[in-house]
Amino acid sequence: MQDILEQLEARRAAARLGGGERRIAAQHAKGKLTARERLEVLLDEGSFEEFDTYVVHRATDFGMAAEKVPGDGVVTGWGTINGRQTYVFAQDFTVLGGSLSETHAEKICKIMDMAVRNGAPVIGLNDSGGARIQEGVASLAGYAEVFRRNVEASGVVPQLSVVMGPCAGGAVYSPAMTDFIFMVRDSSYMFVTGPDVVKTVTNEVVTAETLGGAATHTRVSGVADAAFENDVEALEETRRLFDFLPLSNREPPPVRPFFDDPDRVEMRLDTLVPASPTQPYDMRELVLAVADEADFFEIGEAFARNIVTGLIRIEGRTVGVVANQPLVLAGCLDIDAARKAARFVRFCDAFAVPILTLVDVPGFLPGTAQEHGGVIKHGAKLLFAYAQASVPMVTLITRKAYGGAYDVMASKHIGADVNYAWPTAEIAVMGAKGAAEILYRSELGDPKKIAARTAEYEQRFANPFVAAERGFVDEVIMPHSSRRRIARAFAALRGKRAERPWRKHDTMPL
């Protein structure tokens, strides 16, 4: 019996060693943790239960029969984060560059199937050279099996991807279909075709970092939601995000103990909106003032900065926030902002996360670049997402709410449950000056008359009371009472039930 136990321990030791000491040292030399070290940081101590430790690949071509390593380049299993279950896989770059084989894919598919059956999130730690060339189409089939499960799990359990090394070719489409993507600066990158292929095909010389590094995907493409300095920071922030999320669409978001008075008054909000309508302010101040303990997990901070998205808690309960940011492009909606917000709204609706919308929007960004880029279609994505959402929705208009952008930003007309406005709110078709110049075009030659007409229009429409008179705004509230009013609104909406006509699926404007 002792011999058998020693043999088991020897096999376990070989599996834990992955590609061997030399390759582990090479991984550390790059400032990267190994797959198992990453799981130790991500999961609660002692909670990891590994599956398929001894799985090896089946390939025999190109001398592969002699290169069999237990685990086959990916560590899979389940564990807990602050006591809540999650399924995980971590690709091991020390084993054949973390390349995906048929059995490697089968291991990932197994834990994804278990996650869906048991109602727990999936977290993937990606660090792979791509499909294993020696296996040919078998590895491609493996990727497709993983992709199919990403789709089947979408909206059923949260899926998080942390890209901690290379992720190239077909491999990028699995993270792309997950709910959140984090990257590590200077050590992770994602692209469909690498720098060498780009140079061959287009004669364009570009580095991996410029083509698909963390800065590119968090600021330019919007593919990734955040980038962090190193593996440990990325994993710690993944733990923090996980705490906001429900385990599945069958369970409500978690309720955490809170030590912040829901009736807290924030007098500083009474002076948040400047006297000048053209002067910006930071909408994050309002988000932090409303949130429990000023705790805000922002999603996509560096991309489309004219809109802010992220997660807070109110009375210990998770709430999604979508807010125009007057500091950037005056808070206008554009293509990128609409895409970013629509994706976030759909995630919140899929997992029963209530949505708070903070509005200060002068309209859609004008220009040929926006029109030629399809702002009509992209703006419709956000409109569609809000109109389709059935979770509790509370909207607060702080200043400008002009034109079609007023409708799109969770107005009463497309399904928001409670709509508040500050006394500084201006709800109109457009700004007063532009309206006066259109309505009184014949008086354009007289600046004094136009100024008078502008003042008249401001008096008539640059306030929230016309909308309030029609019931489009439920209440005009004092800014300092915003946290209390929003908290009470969400408390009143906890029993909300919304029924939709049967359909196979919608045809949202992709």
URDADA-V383252 format. One record per residue. N is the residue number from 0. RES is the residue in three letters. PSI is psi in whole degrees, -180 to 180 (999 if undefined). OMEGA is omega in whole degrees, 0 to 359 (none if undefined). BURIAL is + if it has 16 or more other C-alpha atoms within 10 Angstrom, else -. Layout:
n & res & psi & omega & burial
N & RES & PSI & OMEGA & BURIAL
N & RES & PSI & OMEGA & BURIAL
//
This chain:
n & res & psi & omega & burial
0 & MET & -41 & 180 & -
1 & GLN & -38 & 179 & -
2 & ASP & -41 & 181 & -
3 & ILE & -42 & 180 & -
4 & LEU & -39 & 178 & -
5 & GLU & -36 & 178 & -
6 & GLN & -40 & 177 & -
7 & LEU & -45 & 181 & -
8 & GLU & -35 & 178 & -
9 & ALA & -41 & 178 & -
10 & ARG & -41 & 179 & -
11 & ARG & -42 & 180 & -
12 & ALA & -40 & 179 & -
13 & ALA & -40 & 180 & +
14 & ALA & -41 & 181 & +
15 & ARG & -26 & 182 & +
16 & LEU & -17 & 178 & +
17 & GLY & -124 & 182 & +
18 & GLY & 1 & 178 & +
19 & GLY & 165 & 185 & -
20 & GLU & -40 & 183 & -
21 & ARG & -43 & 181 & -
22 & ARG & -32 & 175 & +
23 & ILE & -42 & 178 & +
24 & ALA & -38 & 178 & -
25 & ALA & -39 & 177 & -
26 & GLN & -46 & 180 & +
27 & HIS & -35 & 181 & -
28 & ALA & -26 & 177 & -
29 & LYS & 1 & 183 & -
30 & GLY & 19 & 183 & -
31 & LYS & 146 & 173 & +
32 & LEU & 161 & 173 & +
33 & THR & 169 & 182 & +
34 & ALA & -46 & 182 & +
35 & ARG & -37 & 176 & +
36 & GLU & -38 & 178 & -
37 & ARG & -42 & 179 & +
38 & LEU & -33 & 177 & +
39 & GLU & -36 & 178 & +
40 & VAL & -42 & 185 & +
41 & LEU & -43 & 190 & +
42 & LEU & 159 & 175 & +
43 & ASP & 146 & 183 & +
44 & GLU & 128 & 177 & -
45 & GLY & 7 & 185 & -
46 & SER & -12 & 187 & -
47 & PHE & 128 & 175 & +
48 & GLU & 111 & 185 & -
49 & GLU & 145 & 174 & -
50 & PHE & 153 & 171 & +
51 & ASP & 43 & 181 & +
52 & THR & -34 & 190 & +
53 & TYR & 8 & 180 & -
54 & VAL & 136 & 174 & +
55 & VAL & 162 & 181 & +
56 & HIS & 166 & 184 & +
57 & ARG & 2 & 186 & -
58 & ALA & 146 & 177 & +
59 & THR & -17 & 181 & -
60 & ASP & 158 & 175 & -
61 & PHE & 34 & 176 & -
62 & GLY & 16 & 184 & -
63 & MET & -22 & 180 & -
64 & ALA & -27 & 181 & -
65 & ALA & -2 & 183 & -
66 & GLU & 60 & 180 & -
67 & LYS & 123 & 180 & +
68 & VAL & 130 & 179 & +
69 & PRO & 132 & 182 & +
70 & GLY & -24 & 175 & +
71 & ASP & 41 & 169 & +
72 & GLY & 12 & 175 & +
73 & VAL & 137 & 178 & +
74 & VAL & 124 & 184 & +
75 & THR & 156 & 178 & +
76 & GLY & -156 & 178 & +
77 & TRP & 161 & 178 & +
78 & GLY & -163 & 180 & +
79 & THR & 152 & 172 & +
80 & ILE & 113 & 186 & +
81 & ASN & 42 & 174 & -
82 & GLY & -3 & 181 & -
83 & ARG & 138 & 190 & +
84 & GLN & 145 & 172 & +
85 & THR & 149 & 175 & +
86 & TYR & 143 & 187 & +
87 & VAL & 152 & 164 & +
88 & PHE & 141 & 180 & +
89 & ALA & 115 & 180 & +
90 & GLN & 138 & 186 & +
91 & ASP & 103 & 184 & +
92 & PHE & -17 & 180 & +
93 & THR & -14 & 179 & +
94 & VAL & 104 & 177 & +
95 & LEU & 40 & 178 & +
96 & GLY & 22 & 181 & +
97 & GLY & 15 & 184 & +
98 & SER & 147 & 184 & +
99 & LEU & 123 & 176 & +
100 & SER & -179 & 178 & +
101 & GLU & -46 & 183 & +
102 & THR & -34 & 174 & +
103 & HIS & -47 & 179 & +
104 & ALA & -39 & 180 & +
105 & GLU & -37 & 177 & +
106 & LYS & -44 & 179 & +
107 & ILE & -44 & 180 & +
108 & CYS & -38 & 181 & +
109 & LYS & -48 & 182 & +
110 & ILE & -27 & 175 & +
111 & MET & -40 & 176 & +
112 & ASP & -42 & 180 & +
113 & MET & -38 & 180 & -
114 & ALA & -44 & 180 & +
115 & VAL & -43 & 180 & +
116 & ARG & -38 & 186 & -
117 & ASN & -4 & 176 & -
118 & GLY & 56 & 178 & +
119 & ALA & 149 & 182 & +
120 & PRO & 162 & 175 & +
121 & VAL & 130 & 175 & +
122 & ILE & 123 & 180 & +
123 & GLY & 128 & 176 & +
124 & LEU & 106 & 189 & +
125 & ASN & 125 & 177 & +
126 & ASP & 84 & 192 & +
127 & SER & 145 & 176 & +
128 & GLY & -1 & 178 & +
129 & GLY & -158 & 181 & +
130 & ALA & 143 & 180 & +
131 & ARG & 110 & 187 & +
132 & ILE & -37 & 183 & -
133 & GLN & -21 & 182 & -
134 & GLU & -9 & 175 & +
135 & GLY & -130 & 187 & -
136 & VAL & -23 & 179 & -
137 & ALA & -38 & 178 & +
138 & SER & -36 & 177 & +
139 & LEU & -40 & 177 & +
140 & ALA & -37 & 178 & -
141 & GLY & -44 & 177 & +
142 & TYR & -45 & 182 & +
143 & ALA & -37 & 177 & +
144 & GLU & -41 & 178 & +
145 & VAL & -44 & 180 & +
146 & PHE & -44 & 182 & +
147 & ARG & -39 & 180 & -
148 & ARG & -33 & 172 & +
149 & ASN & -43 & 181 & +
150 & VAL & -45 & 181 & -
151 & GLU & -31 & 180 & -
152 & ALA & -15 & 184 & +
153 & SER & 126 & 181 & +
154 & GLY & -2 & 178 & +
155 & VAL & -51 & 173 & +
156 & VAL & 146 & 175 & +
157 & PRO & 142 & 178 & +
158 & GLN & 125 & 181 & +
159 & LEU & 136 & 177 & +
160 & SER & 132 & 174 & +
161 & VAL & 110 & 181 & +
162 & VAL & 114 & 190 & +
163 & MET & 16 & 180 & +
164 & GLY & -153 & 178 & +
165 & PRO & 146 & 175 & +
166 & CYS & 98 & 191 & +
167 & ALA & 162 & 178 & +
168 & GLY & -142 & 181 & -
169 & GLY & -22 & 182 & +
170 & ALA & -27 & 185 & +
171 & VAL & -20 & 187 & +
172 & TYR & -21 & 174 & +
173 & SER & -54 & 174 & +
174 & PRO & -37 & 183 & +
175 & ALA & -27 & 181 & -
176 & MET & 1 & 177 & +
177 & THR & 173 & 188 & +
178 & ASP & -35 & 181 & +
179 & PHE & 143 & 178 & +
180 & ILE & 124 & 173 & +
181 & PHE & 150 & 177 & +
182 & MET & 166 & 177 & +
183 & VAL & 129 & 183 & +
184 & ARG & 138 & 174 & +
185 & ASP & -1 & 178 & +
186 & SER & -6 & 178 & +
187 & SER & 148 & 176 & +
188 & TYR & 155 & 180 & +
189 & MET & 132 & 171 & +
190 & PHE & 152 & 179 & +
191 & VAL & -43 & 176 & -
192 & THR & 132 & 185 & -
193 & GLY & 174 & 182 & +
194 & PRO & -37 & 181 & +
195 & ASP & -43 & 179 & -
196 & VAL & -41 & 179 & -
197 & VAL & -44 & 180 & -
198 & LYS & -40 & 181 & -
199 & THR & -42 & 187 & -
200 & VAL & -43 & 187 & -
201 & THR & -5 & 183 & -
202 & ASN & 23 & 179 & -
203 & GLU & 127 & 179 & -
204 & VAL & 121 & 184 & -
205 & VAL & 146 & 177 & -
206 & THR & 162 & 178 & -
207 & ALA & -38 & 182 & +
208 & GLU & -44 & 180 & +
209 & THR & -37 & 182 & -
210 & LEU & -44 & 186 & +
211 & GLY & 31 & 179 & +
212 & GLY & 178 & 183 & +
213 & ALA & -40 & 180 & +
214 & ALA & -41 & 180 & +
215 & THR & -47 & 187 & +
216 & HIS & -19 & 176 & +
217 & THR & -25 & 184 & +
218 & ARG & -36 & 189 & +
219 & VAL & -56 & 185 & -
220 & SER & -29 & 184 & -
221 & GLY & 10 & 180 & +
222 & VAL & -42 & 182 & +
223 & ALA & 151 & 185 & +
224 & ASP & -23 & 179 & +
225 & ALA & 156 & 176 & +
226 & ALA & 144 & 184 & +
227 & PHE & 164 & 189 & +
228 & GLU & -34 & 184 & -
229 & ASN & 176 & 183 & +
230 & ASP & -45 & 185 & +
231 & VAL & -45 & 179 & +
232 & GLU & -41 & 179 & -
233 & ALA & -42 & 182 & +
234 & LEU & -37 & 178 & +
235 & GLU & -40 & 178 & -
236 & GLU & -29 & 174 & +
237 & THR & -42 & 175 & +
238 & ARG & -42 & 182 & +
239 & ARG & -44 & 177 & -
240 & LEU & -43 & 182 & +
241 & PHE & -36 & 182 & +
242 & ASP & -20 & 178 & +
243 & PHE & -18 & 194 & +
244 & LEU & 148 & 170 & +
245 & PRO & 161 & 178 & +
246 & LEU & -31 & 181 & +
247 & SER & 179 & 177 & +
248 & ASN & -4 & 177 & +
249 & ARG & -10 & 183 & -
250 & GLU & 149 & 175 & -
251 & PRO & 162 & 175 & -
252 & PRO & 155 & 183 & +
253 & PRO & 151 & 174 & -
254 & VAL & 122 & 183 & -
255 & ARG & 151 & 173 & -
256 & PRO & 141 & 179 & -
257 & PHE & 152 & 185 & -
258 & PHE & 30 & 184 & -
259 & ASP & 124 & 184 & -
260 & ASP & 120 & 178 & -
261 & PRO & -23 & 181 & +
262 & ASP & 12 & 182 & -
263 & ARG & 134 & 179 & -
264 & VAL & 134 & 180 & +
265 & GLU & 89 & 183 & +
266 & MET & -26 & 181 & -
267 & ARG & -22 & 180 & -
268 & LEU & -22 & 180 & +
269 & ASP & -19 & 179 & +
270 & THR & 16 & 181 & -
271 & LEU & -45 & 181 & +
272 & VAL & 121 & 182 & +
273 & PRO & 159 & 179 & -
274 & ALA & -37 & 180 & -
275 & SER & 130 & 181 & -
276 & PRO & -14 & 180 & -
277 & THR & -1 & 182 & -
278 & GLN & 131 & 182 & -
279 & PRO & 169 & 172 & +
280 & TYR & 166 & 185 & +
281 & ASP & 112 & 181 & -
282 & MET & -20 & 178 & +
283 & ARG & -27 & 177 & +
284 & GLU & -40 & 178 & -
285 & LEU & -41 & 179 & +
286 & VAL & -48 & 182 & +
287 & LEU & -33 & 179 & -
288 & ALA & -33 & 181 & +
289 & VAL & -33 & 187 & +
290 & ALA & 149 & 170 & +
291 & ASP & 131 & 176 & +
292 & GLU & 24 & 180 & +
293 & ALA & 35 & 181 & +
294 & ASP & 114 & 184 & -
295 & PHE & 121 & 176 & +
296 & PHE & 102 & 184 & +
297 & GLU & 139 & 179 & +
298 & ILE & 128 & 178 & +
299 & GLY & 40 & 185 & +
300 & GLU & -40 & 187 & +
301 & ALA & -9 & 184 & +
302 & PHE & 139 & 178 & +
303 & ALA & 62 & 188 & +
304 & ARG & -5 & 174 & +
305 & ASN & -5 & 172 & +
306 & ILE & 141 & 183 & +
307 & VAL & 129 & 176 & +
308 & THR & 149 & 178 & +
309 & GLY & -172 & 186 & +
310 & LEU & 136 & 174 & +
311 & ILE & 178 & 170 & +
312 & ARG & 141 & 173 & +
313 & ILE & 121 & 188 & +
314 & GLU & 39 & 175 & +
315 & GLY & 0 & 184 & +
316 & ARG & 139 & 182 & +
317 & THR & 136 & 176 & +
318 & VAL & 134 & 174 & +
319 & GLY & 140 & 181 & +
320 & VAL & 131 & 170 & +
321 & VAL & 122 & 186 & +
322 & ALA & 133 & 171 & +
323 & ASN & 147 & 181 & +
324 & GLN & 99 & 182 & +
325 & PRO & -17 & 180 & +
326 & LEU & -21 & 184 & -
327 & VAL & 122 & 180 & -
328 & LEU & 29 & 181 & +
329 & ALA & 16 & 180 & +
330 & GLY & 9 & 178 & +
331 & CYS & 149 & 170 & +
332 & LEU & 138 & 173 & +
333 & ASP & -172 & 184 & +
334 & ILE & -52 & 184 & +
335 & ASP & -41 & 180 & +
336 & ALA & -42 & 180 & +
337 & ALA & -42 & 178 & +
338 & ARG & -48 & 182 & +
339 & LYS & -48 & 183 & +
340 & ALA & -39 & 181 & +
341 & ALA & -43 & 179 & +
342 & ARG & -42 & 181 & -
343 & PHE & -42 & 179 & +
344 & VAL & -42 & 179 & +
345 & ARG & -37 & 176 & +
346 & PHE & -49 & 181 & +
347 & CYS & -44 & 181 & +
348 & ASP & -37 & 180 & +
349 & ALA & -32 & 186 & +
350 & PHE & 28 & 171 & +
351 & ALA & 35 & 176 & +
352 & VAL & 117 & 178 & +
353 & PRO & 155 & 186 & +
354 & ILE & 127 & 172 & +
355 & LEU & 126 & 180 & +
356 & THR & 124 & 180 & +
357 & LEU & 121 & 194 & +
358 & VAL & 125 & 165 & +
359 & ASP & 85 & 190 & +
360 & VAL & 118 & 179 & +
361 & PRO & -5 & 179 & +
362 & GLY & -169 & 174 & +
363 & PHE & 145 & 181 & +
364 & LEU & 123 & 181 & +
365 & PRO & 163 & 175 & -
366 & GLY & 156 & 181 & -
367 & THR & -35 & 181 & -
368 & ALA & -40 & 179 & -
369 & GLN & -45 & 182 & +
370 & GLU & -44 & 180 & -
371 & HIS & -26 & 178 & -
372 & GLY & -6 & 176 & -
373 & GLY & 37 & 181 & -
374 & VAL & -28 & 178 & +
375 & ILE & -50 & 182 & -
376 & LYS & -42 & 182 & +
377 & HIS & -39 & 176 & +
378 & GLY & -34 & 179 & +
379 & ALA & -25 & 178 & +
380 & LYS & -43 & 180 & +
381 & LEU & -43 & 176 & +
382 & LEU & -46 & 181 & +
383 & PHE & -44 & 182 & +
384 & ALA & -46 & 179 & +
385 & TYR & -45 & 183 & +
386 & ALA & -30 & 181 & +
387 & GLN & -24 & 187 & +
388 & ALA & 138 & 180 & +
389 & SER & 3 & 178 & +
390 & VAL & 163 & 175 & +
391 & PRO & 134 & 181 & +
392 & MET & 126 & 177 & +
393 & VAL & 133 & 182 & +
394 & THR & 137 & 176 & +
395 & LEU & 121 & 178 & +
396 & ILE & 120 & 183 & +
397 & THR & -38 & 182 & +
398 & ARG & -103 & 188 & +
399 & LYS & 138 & 171 & +
400 & ALA & 88 & 190 & +
401 & TYR & 144 & 168 & +
402 & GLY & -149 & 181 & +
403 & GLY & -27 & 179 & +
404 & ALA & -32 & 175 & +
405 & TYR & -46 & 179 & +
406 & ASP & -45 & 187 & -
407 & VAL & -37 & 186 & +
408 & MET & 66 & 173 & +
409 & ALA & 50 & 175 & +
410 & SER & 165 & 178 & +
411 & LYS & -33 & 188 & +
412 & HIS & -26 & 181 & -
413 & ILE & 11 & 168 & +
414 & GLY & 1 & 177 & +
415 & ALA & 144 & 185 & +
416 & ASP & -45 & 181 & +
417 & VAL & 126 & 181 & +
418 & ASN & 117 & 177 & +
419 & TYR & 161 & 173 & +
420 & ALA & 146 & 170 & +
421 & TRP & 159 & 178 & +
422 & PRO & -21 & 180 & +
423 & THR & -2 & 184 & +
424 & ALA & 143 & 176 & +
425 & GLU & 109 & 183 & +
426 & ILE & 110 & 185 & +
427 & ALA & 173 & 179 & +
428 & VAL & -37 & 178 & +
429 & MET & 178 & 178 & +
430 & GLY & 155 & 187 & +
431 & ALA & -42 & 183 & +
432 & LYS & -47 & 179 & +
433 & GLY & -40 & 180 & -
434 & ALA & -43 & 181 & +
435 & ALA & -39 & 181 & +
436 & GLU & -28 & 177 & +
437 & ILE & -45 & 184 & -
438 & LEU & -32 & 184 & -
439 & TYR & 54 & 183 & -
440 & ARG & -33 & 182 & -
441 & SER & -16 & 183 & -
442 & GLU & 12 & 184 & -
443 & LEU & -27 & 181 & -
444 & GLY & -10 & 183 & -
445 & ASP & 99 & 183 & -
446 & PRO & -35 & 181 & -
447 & LYS & -42 & 179 & -
448 & LYS & -42 & 179 & -
449 & ILE & -40 & 177 & +
450 & ALA & -40 & 179 & +
451 & ALA & -42 & 178 & -
452 & ARG & -38 & 178 & +
453 & THR & -45 & 178 & +
454 & ALA & -38 & 178 & +
455 & GLU & -43 & 180 & -
456 & TYR & -41 & 178 & +
457 & GLU & -43 & 180 & +
458 & GLN & -36 & 185 & -
459 & ARG & -41 & 190 & -
460 & PHE & -18 & 185 & +
461 & ALA & 55 & 178 & +
462 & ASN & 167 & 183 & +
463 & PRO & -1 & 193 & +
464 & PHE & -26 & 175 & +
465 & VAL & -45 & 178 & +
466 & ALA & -38 & 180 & +
467 & ALA & -36 & 179 & +
468 & GLU & -30 & 180 & -
469 & ARG & -2 & 180 & -
470 & GLY & 8 & 179 & -
471 & PHE & -24 & 171 & +
472 & VAL & 126 & 186 & +
473 & ASP & -33 & 181 & +
474 & GLU & 142 & 171 & +
475 & VAL & 119 & 189 & +
476 & ILE & 159 & 174 & -
477 & MET & 135 & 182 & +
478 & PRO & -40 & 184 & +
479 & HIS & -17 & 181 & +
480 & SER & 10 & 188 & +
481 & SER & -45 & 182 & +
482 & ARG & -45 & 182 & +
483 & ARG & -45 & 183 & +
484 & ARG & -40 & 180 & +
485 & ILE & -42 & 179 & +
486 & ALA & -44 & 180 & +
487 & ARG & -36 & 179 & -
488 & ALA & -46 & 179 & +
489 & PHE & -35 & 178 & +
490 & ALA & -41 & 180 & -
491 & ALA & -21 & 185 & -
492 & LEU & 5 & 184 & +
493 & ARG & -25 & 180 & -
494 & GLY & 12 & 185 & -
495 & LYS & 135 & 173 & -
496 & ARG & 130 & 181 & -
497 & ALA & 130 & 178 & -
498 & GLU & 141 & 180 & -
499 & ARG & 151 & 175 & -
500 & PRO & 149 & 180 & -
501 & TRP & 141 & 172 & -
502 & ARG & 155 & 178 & -
503 & LYS & -51 & 171 & -
504 & HIS & 166 & 179 & -
505 & ASP & 172 & 175 & -
506 & THR & 61 & 183 & -
507 & MET & 153 & 184 & -
508 & PRO & 85 & 178 & -
509 & LEU & 999 & none & -
//
